Structure formats: C-alpha cells, structure tokens
C-alpha cells in the first residue's frame, strides 16, 4: 500500500511478545514500512518523531498498557487508525476498545490475510475522513492535556510538549 508520493505506508507494530512481534513484522514488511516497539514507552517517541499511517497495538504490556495507550492515542493523534491485536477474548474489553476509537479488534492468533485487509481499510482515505468526527478545537484542548500527562510521566520534556502542541496547531491552521 502506497501513499500519494508512491512511498509505502508506515505501520507501527507495538507488541511485547517477541514471537508474536516477529510474526507481525514479517506479515507486514512486504506491503508496508514497519516500525516496531515492544511497549508503550518505546512507541510514544516513535509516534512523536514520525507519526505512522496506522498502528497495531497489543493490550497486555508492561508499564503503560495498550488500553491506556489507545485512549491516549485517540486524543493525541486521532487521525491514526489503531488496530488492536490481543489474546484477550473478553467481549466487554473488545467493545470498550472499539468505543474508545480502535479501528478494529482482532484476536490472536491473527490470520495474515485478514490483518492485511484491515490495515488496507484503515489507511484508505475514506476511512480516515469518516473516523475523524471530533472538532478541531476540542482535539487541541485534549492534545494539551495528553502532552501534560506524558510530560508528568517523564515520557517527554516540557519543551517537547510545547513544540508538539505548536506543530499540531500550525498543521491545523493550514488545513
């Protein structure tokens, strides 16, 4: 899958299970540029420095869990589709993730063809446009809150938080 410049779309795969992580990267690398992180703390700087086109996210991880990262991402970077991949089969958890903005929730082990189709759907322009329904002003206020939380947890500095808010505000001004 390519973007308008003819470059491959970028997928960030976040999973702490090394075997599952390798399978995921292998399944995606023919069609996408794949970045990987084994936990939320590794993922946040990658998202901050070079936002991916789509994220695959495991829920059960040490530190800041996938469920909390999903909540943060849908406030901080709502335009990035997040596909939850989890061994958790609890219907309530699945519904909660979808309510919080996950594009899909797929139980592990996943079928490669299904995952590739879900990612293709997630990165399509139609999906992005229909998924982004929150007003820009509310998103900017929520972004400021997220940046403060990330700063308080020591994941970014105050300067990085302010620069990210300024960057997002200037992008929104050009749209």
KEMAR-395637 format. One record per atom (N, C-alpha, C): y, z, x negated; residue in one letter. Coordinates in steps of 0.2 Angstrom, whole numbers, padded with zeros to 4 digits, always signed. Layout:
BEGIN
YZXA...
// end
This chain:
BEGIN
-0006+0000-0004X+0000+0000+0000X+0006+0000-0005X+0011-0005-0003X+0017-0005-0007X+0023-0004-0004X+0028-0002-0007X+0035-0001-0004X+0039-0008-0004X+0045-0008-0002X+0049-0014-0002X+0050-0017-0008X+0050-0013-0014X+0051-0016-0021X+0044-0019-0024X+0039-0019-0020X+0032-0021-0022X+0029-0016-0026X+0031-0010-0027X+0028-0005-0030X+0023-0001-0026X+0018+0002-0029X+0013+0006-0025X+0017+0012-0022X+0015+0014-0016X+0017+0020-0013X+0014+0026-0017X+0018+0032-0017X+0016+0038-0021X+0013+0043-0016X+0007+0046-0018X+0004+0051-0014X+0003+0057-0019X+0005+0063-0016X+0004+0069-0020X-0002+0073-0017X-0007+0074-0020X-0013+0077-0018X-0013+0084-0021X-0013+0089-0016X-0012+0096-0018X-0019+0099-0015X-0023+0102-0020X-0029+0105-0018X-0031+0109-0025X-0033+0115-0023X-0035+0120-0029X-0043+0119-0031X-0047+0116-0027X-0054+0115-0028X-0054+0109-0033X-0057+0110-0039X-0057+0104-0044X-0061+0098-0042X-0067+0100-0039X-0071+0094-0037X-0068+0090-0032X-0066+0094-0027X-0063+0090-0021X-0056+0086-0023X-0053+0089-0028X-0047+0086-0031X-0048+0080-0034X-0054+0080-0038X-0056+0074-0042X-0058+0068-0037X-0062+0070-0032X-0064+0065-0027X-0058+0062-0023X-0053+0066-0022X-0047+0064-0018X-0043+0059-0022X-0042+0061-0029X-0038+0057-0033X-0042+0050-0034X-0048+0050-0035X-0052+0044-0036X-0052+0040-0030X-0052+0043-0024X-0052+0039-0017X-0045+0036-0017X-0040+0038-0019X-0033+0036-0018X-0030+0031-0023X-0033+0032-0030X-0029+0029-0035X-0030+0021-0035X-0034+0018-0032X-0034+0011-0032X-0028+0008-0027X-0027+0012-0022X-0021+0009-0017X-0015+0013-0018X-0014+0018-0022X-0008+0022-0022X-0007+0025-0029X-0001+0026-0031X+0001+0030-0037X+0000+0037-0035X-0005+0041-0038X-0007+0048-0036X-0004+0053-0041X+0000+0057-0039X+0002+0063-0042X-0003+0069-0040X-0004+0074-0044X-0008+0079-0041X-0006+0086-0044X-0008+0091-0039X-0006+0098-0041X-0012+0102-0038X-0013+0108-0042X-0018+0112-0040X-0016+0118-0035X-0009+0118-0034X-0007+0124-0030X+0000+0122-0028X+0003+0126-0024X+0010+0125-0021X+0015+0126-0027X+0014+0130-0031X+0019+0131-0036X+0019+0125-0041X+0014+0122-0042X+0014+0116-0046X+0017+0110-0042X+0016+0110-0035X+0018+0104-0031X+0026+0104-0030X+0029+0110-0029X+0036+0110-0027X+0040+0107-0033X+0039+0108-0039X+0044+0104-0044X+0042+0097-0044X+0036+0095-0042X+0035+0088-0042X+0038+0084-0036X+0038+0088-0030X+0042+0086-0024X+0049+0085-0026X+0052+0091-0029X+0059+0091-0030X+0061+0086-0035X+0057+0084-0040X+0060+0079-0045X+0058+0072-0043X+0053+0071-0039X+0051+0064-0037X+0047+0064-0031X+0051+0064-0025X+0048+0065-0019X+0042+0060-0018X+0036+0062-0016X+0031+0057-0014X+0032+0053-0007X+0029+0048-0006X+0029+0045+0001X+0025+0048+0006X+0020+0052+0003X+0015+0056+0008X+0012+0061+0004X+0010+0067+0007X+0007+0072+0004X+0000+0074+0007X-0005+0075+0003X-0011+0078+0006X-0011+0085+0004X-0013+0089+0008X-0012+0096+0007X-0018+0100+0009X-0021+0104+0005X-0026+0109+0006X-0023+0115+0009X-0026+0119+0014X-0023+0125+0016X-0025+0131+0012X-0031+0132+0010X-0033+0138+0007X-0032+0137-0001X-0026+0140-0003X-0025+0140-0010X-0022+0147-0012X-0023+0149-0019X-0020+0155-0021X-0012+0154-0021X-0009+0160-0021X-0001+0160-0021X+0001+0158-0014X+0006+0154-0014X+0009+0151-0008X+0004+0146-0005X+0001+0148+0000X-0004+0144+0004X-0002+0138+0007X-0006+0134+0008X-0005+0127+0011X-0001+0127+0018X-0003+0132+0022X+0000+0133+0028X+0008+0135+0027X+0009+0139+0023X+0016+0141+0021X+0020+0135+0018X+0016+0131+0014X+0020+0126+0011X+0021+0120+0016X+0016+0119+0021X+0018+0114+0026X+0024+0116+0030X+0025+0123+0032X+0031+0125+0035X+0037+0123+0031X+0037+0125+0025X+0042+0124+0020X+0044+0116+0020X+0039+0112+0019X+0040+0105+0018X+0043+0102+0024X+0041+0104+0030X+0043+0101+0036X+0051+0103+0037X+0053+0108+0034X+0060+0110+0034X+0064+0106+0029X+0061+0107+0023X+0065+0104+0016X+0064+0097+0016X+0059+0094+0017X+0058+0086+0016X+0054+0084+0023X+0057+0084+0028X+0054+0082+0035X+0052+0075+0035X+0055+0071+0031X+0053+0063+0031X+0046+0062+0028X+0044+0067+0024X+0037+0065+0020X+0032+0067+0025X+0027+0063+0027X+0021+0064+0031X+0017+0069+0026X+0014+0074+0030X+0009+0079+0027X+0003+0078+0030X-0003+0076+0027X-0009+0076+0029X-0013+0082+0027X-0015+0086+0032X-0019+0092+0030X-0026+0090+0029X-0029+0092+0023X-0036+0092+0022X-0039+0098+0021X-0043+0101+0025X-0046+0108+0025X-0053+0109+0027X-0056+0113+0024X-0063+0115+0026X-0063+0120+0032X-0057+0122+0034X-0056+0127+0040X-0057+0123+0046X-0062+0125+0050X-0063+0121+0056X-0060+0125+0063X-0056+0130+0062X-0053+0134+0067X-0048+0129+0071X-0050+0128+0077X-0046+0124+0082X-0039+0127+0082X-0038+0133+0082X-0031+0136+0083X-0027+0134+0077X-0030+0135+0071X-0027+0133+0064X-0025+0126+0064X-0029+0122+0067X-0028+0114+0067X-0022+0113+0072X-0022+0116+0077X-0017+0115+0082X-0010+0117+0079X-0010+0123+0076X-0004+0126+0073X-0001+0121+0068X-0006+0119+0063X-0003+0114+0058X+0000+0108+0061X-0003+0105+0066X-0001+0099+0070X+0006+0101+0073X+0006+0107+0076X+0013+0109+0079X+0018+0110+0074X+0017+0112+0068X+0021+0113+0063X+0024+0106+0060X+0020+0101+0061X+0023+0094+0059X+0018+0091+0055X+0012+0093+0054X+0007+0089+0050X+0006+0083+0053X+0005+0077+0049X+0004+0071+0052X-0003+0070+0055X-0008+0073+0051X-0015+0073+0053X-0018+0080+0050X-0024+0081+0053X-0028+0087+0051X-0035+0084+0050X-0037+0084+0044X-0044+0081+0043X-0048+0087+0040X-0054+0088+0043X-0059+0092+0040X-0063+0090+0034X-0064+0094+0029X-0068+0092+0023X-0075+0093+0025X-0079+0089+0022X-0078+0084+0018X-0075+0078+0022X-0071+0074+0019X-0067+0069+0022X-0071+0062+0021X-0070+0057+0025X-0073+0050+0025X-0067+0046+0021X-0068+0043+0016X-0063+0039+0012X-0060+0034+0016X-0063+0030+0020X-0060+0025+0024X-0055+0028+0029X-0057+0034+0032X-0053+0037+0037X-0047+0040+0034X-0047+0043+0028X-0042+0046+0024X-0037+0040+0022X-0040+0034+0020X-0035+0029+0018X-0031+0026+0024X-0035+0026+0030X-0031+0023+0036X-0026+0028+0038X-0027+0035+0037X-0022+0039+0039X-0016+0039+0035X-0017+0038+0028X-0012+0038+0024X-0008+0031+0025X-0011+0026+0026X-0008+0020+0028X-0004+0020+0034X-0006+0024+0039X-0002+0025+0045X+0004+0030+0044X+0003+0034+0040X+0008+0039+0038X+0014+0036+0034X+0012+0031+0030X+0018+0029+0026X+0021+0023+0029X+0018+0020+0035X+0022+0015+0038X+0028+0017+0041X+0033+0012+0041X+0040+0014+0043X+0040+0016+0050X+0036+0013+0055X+0036+0015+0062X+0034+0023+0062X+0030+0025+0059X+0028+0032+0059X+0033+0037+0057X+0036+0035+0051X+0042+0039+0049X+0047+0040+0053X+0049+0034+0056X+0055+0034+0061X+0053+0038+0067X+0047+0038+0070X+0046+0042+0076X+0045+0049+0074X+0043+0051+0068X+0042+0058+0067X+0048+0062+0065X+0053+0058+0064X+0060+0062+0062X+0064+0062+0068X+0064+0068+0072X+0067+0069+0078X+0073+0074+0078X+0073+0078+0072X+0077+0084+0072X+0084+0081+0069X+0089+0084+0072X+0096+0082+0070X+0098+0083+0063X+0102+0079+0060X+0103+0080+0053X+0107+0086+0051X+0111+0089+0055X+0115+0095+0054X+0110+0101+0054X+0105+0101+0059X+0100+0106+0059X+0096+0106+0052X+0094+0100+0051X+0090+0099+0045X+0094+0102+0038X+0100+0100+0038X+0104+0103+0032X+0104+0110+0032X+0105+0113+0037X+0105+0121+0038X+0099+0124+0036X+0093+0121+0038X+0087+0123+0037X+0085+0122+0029X+0087+0116+0027X+0087+0115+0019X+0090+0120+0015X+0096+0123+0017X+0099+0128+0013X+0095+0134+0014X+0092+0136+0019X+0088+0142+0020X+0082+0141+0015X+0078+0135+0016X+0072+0134+0011X+0074+0135+0004X+0080+0132+0002X+0082+0132-0005X+0083+0140-0007X+0086+0144-0003X+0087+0151-0004X+0080+0154-0005X+0075+0153+0000X+0069+0156-0001X+0065+0154-0007X+0066+0148-0009X+0062+0145-0015X+0066+0148-0021X+0072+0149-0021X+0076+0152-0027X+0074+0160-0027X+0074+0163-0021X+0072+0170-0021X+0065+0172-0024X+0060+0167-0023X+0054+0167-0025X+0053+0165-0033X+0059+0163-0036X+0059+0161-0043X+0056+0154-0044X+0055+0150-0039X+0052+0144-0040X+0057+0138-0042X+0064+0140-0040X+0069+0135-0043X+0075+0140-0044X+0080+0137-0048X+0086+0141-0050X+0091+0140-0045X+0096+0144-0045X+0102+0143-0040X+0105+0136-0041X+0106+0134-0048X+0109+0128-0049X+0105+0122-0046X+0098+0123-0047X+0094+0118-0044X+0094+0117-0037X+0095+0123-0033X+0095+0124-0026X+0102+0120-0024X+0107+0122-0027X+0114+0119-0025X+0114+0111-0026X+0111+0109-0032X+0110+0102-0034X+0106+0098-0028X+0101+0101-0026X+0096+0098-0021X+0100+0098-0014X+0103+0103-0013X+0107+0103-0006X+0113+0097-0007X+0116+0097-0012X+0121+0092-0013X+0118+0085-0013X+0112+0084-0016X+0109+0077-0017X+0107+0075-0009X+0104+0080-0006X+0102+0078+0001X+0108+0076+0006X+0114+0080+0005X+0120+0079+0009X+0123+0072+0007X+0123+0070+0001X+0126+0064-0001X+0121+0058+0001X+0114+0059+0001X+0110+0054+0004X+0111+0053+0012X+0112+0059+0015X+0113+0058+0022X+0120+0055+0024X+0124+0056+0020X+0131+0053+0021X+0131+0045+0020X+0126+0043+0016X+0125+0035+0015X+0121+0032+0021X+0118+0036+0025X+0113+0033+0030X+0117+0031+0036X
// end
